[in-house]
Amino acid sequence: MSLPDASAPVSPSPGFFNLRSVSLRFALVYGSLFICSTVLFFSFIWWGTAGLLEHRVELAISADSRALFNVWEESGPPGLTMMIDDRLEQDVDDNTLYLLVNKDGKWIAGNLAEWPRQITRNHHWFNLPVQRAYTQDLAKVRAYGLPDGYRLLIGRDISGRTLLRKMLTDTLLWAWIMIALLAIGGGWLVRRLFQHVIHTISRTTLAITHGDMSQRMPVHGTDDELDAVSKAINEMLDRISRLMDGVRQVSNAIAHDMRTPVTRARAQLEYAALHAKGEAALRAAIEQAVGNLDNVTAICEALLRIAQIESGARRSAFVLFDLIPALQDVCELYEAVAEEHGLTFTQSLPASLPFFGDRAMFQQAVANLLDNAIKFSPPRGTVTLSAEIVTLEPPLDGRSRLLRLSVADEGIGMNDADMARATERFFRAEQARSTPGSGLGLALVQAIVQLHEGQLQLAPNTPGLITCLEVPLPDEENFPTEVIA
Amino acid sequence: MRILLVEDDQTVRTFIAKGLSEAGHLVEQAENGKEGLALATNEKFDVVILDRMLPGGVDGIHILETLRGQGNVTPVLLLSALADVDEKVAGLKAGGDDYVTKPFSFSELQARIEALVRRNRNEAQPQTRLMVGDLEIDLLARGVKRAGQKIDLQPREFRLLEFLMRHAGQVVTRTMLLEGVWDYHFDPQTNVIDVHVSRLRQKIDKPFGRPLVHTIRNAGYMLQE
C-alpha cells in the first residue's frame, strides 16, 4: 500500500486506521464502550470483595477493642491480662495479636514480645510485618491508650487475605485484558459487518450511476432493518426506472408527433416558395403553416401541463367547493356545441356535491371528456353526464365516499385493446385518426384524476363509450358547512 | 398611442414593433431590462409591453414592481414563455394588467393592447348603459334592445354581449372571450366559442338584417356598426 499524500484528497476506502472511515469510528466507539463498561464493572467487583474483607478486619478489631475496654473498666489490668490470655488460648487459627504494656513500655500480657517501634500513634491503622514461629506474616494493628499510661495493641493476621486480594486483582486484570481483546475483535467484526452493508449499497448505487439500471440491492428475507433499507432503495430504483421509461416513451412520442406538424409546415412553405403562383397562393400556404405551428404549440402546452400536474405541485391549490355549479358551468359551455352537432345532451346531477380539489383543473377534465364525447358522436346521438356520490361499504383506504362521474356517448366507441392504451400520451385509436386532435386529451384527464387520487375508467356503451371518473370525497364531518352552503 | 416595448429577442421585437407601427402607434424599443426601466420611468407611455425574462439582471417583473412602487399606473402587458397558471398569477400580482404567453399571434397581442387602453379609459366613469348603433344594453336592468325591440338573452349570452359591447370596434379573440366571459384559462379543443357567438348572432343579428358581430379572419370577432 502506498503512503497517502496528506495534501491529496483522501479516498474513503483504503487504510485500516483512516479516521474518515465511518466503519472504523463505529468499531472504535463499540470497543471503547465495551472496555469502559468492563472497567467499571470490575472495579465494582474488586471493591465489593477485597475492599469488604479489609473492612471486616477493621470492624472485628474495633469490636474486640470495645470488649477489652469493658473488661478494663470492670477489673483493671489483672482482669484484662486474664482476658487476653484466655483469648489467645482459644485462638486456634493463631491469627490474632494482642499486646498490653504499662507506662514504662514493659510487657504485661499478649503474644508479642515488645512494643513495635513503628507504632507511634494511637487510634491509627498500621500494616505491621511480624515474625512469629519462623514465618514472616503481615498483620493489621491498631493501638489504644488506656488510663495510667497503659497501652493496648490489637491486631489480626491478614497475610491470607492479602494473598486472596492479590489473586483477585490478578484474575480481574487478566479477565479485563481478555475482554479488551474480545472488544477489539468484536469491534473489528462490527466494522466488517458495517463495511459489508455500506459496500453493498455503494456498489449497487455506483453500478446504477454508471447506467446499469437493472442492479438491485440483495434482500435476504430476514425482515430486519438491512432488508428494510434494501427494500426501500429497491422501491426507489423501481420508481426511477418507471419514470425513466415514461420519459423515454414521451420523448419518443414527442419526436414522432411533434415532427408531423413541423414537417407539414415545412413542406407547405417549401412548396409555396418553389411553386406558388401569385400572392394569394403564397398567403394561403403561409397561413396553413402557421396553423400547423400553432398545433405544435398546443401540443407543447398540453405536455407541460400534464407534466406539471403529474409532479403533484398543484395539490397546494386544493380547496373545498361545491362541484355542481362548476359542472353546470362546463355543461352550459358544451350544451350549445352539442346542439350544434345535432346531439341531445342530458345531465343527471345531485343538488349539491361537496368536493375537495382544484376547481379549474377538474372543470378541464370534464370539459375534455365532453369534448371527446361530442367529437365522436354521430348526429342524433345522446351524450349523458351524470355524477353521484357512492358510499363504500366497507371503506376503502379509509375513504367511505366516492364521487362517480361519468360521460356516456353513443359514438364510434373503442375496442378493448384501444381502451387499455387510451390514456397514453399521443395514443389515438385507428378510427379516430381522421378527427382532429392530439391524443393528449385523455392523458390530461388521467393526470388530473390521479392528482385527485382517483381513477379513470373506460367501458363500452352499446353503442359508444362510457368514461368514468372515480374520485374519493372528504368525509362529511371534515367538511366546513359554509362551503356546502 | 405611445407604446414602450421591452423585449430581448430581436425577431420578436421587430415583428411586434412593425405590426404596431403599421396600426398607427408610436413604438419605443428597449432590448434589455436596464434600458427598459430607464425609459419606462422617465417617459410617459400609454401602454408598456414587457418581456418577463430579460438579460442584464433586470427582469420584467422587476421593472413592473419598480414602476408600481413609484405610483405609475400605466397599463402593462406581460409577455412570457412561461405559460404556467401560477406564473400568470405571479405576473398579475406584481401589478401586470394582462399576460400573453409566447408564442402568440399578432392579432391576439393587438386585441389585448387595445382592450387594456380602453379599459383604462373606461374605468374613470362607470357605465350603466352601452350602445352600438341601434343595439342597446342596460347593465343594471340586464335588458337588451335592438331598434327598440326587446331581445331575450340567457345570462351567459348577456355576459358575452356585454363583453363584446365593452370592446366595441376592437378585435376580441377567442381566448379573450374564454377568459373574460367564462373565466376558463385552458383551451378547449373544439370551437366552443364560435358556437356561442353564432347563437348570439341568431338572436341579435339575424332578425335585423344588418349584422353587428363581425368575424375577423385568423383573429376573432368584432362588434361594430
Interface residues (C-beta under 8 A of the other chain):
Chain A: E287 V290 L293 D294 T297 A298 E301 L304 R305 Q308 D329 E332 L333 Y334 A336 V337 E340 A360 Q363 Q364 A367 N368 D371 I374 K375 P436 G437 G441
Chain B: A83 D84 V85 P103 S105 R156 W182 Y184 H185 F186 D187 P188 Q189 T190 N191 V192 V195 H196 S198 R199 N218
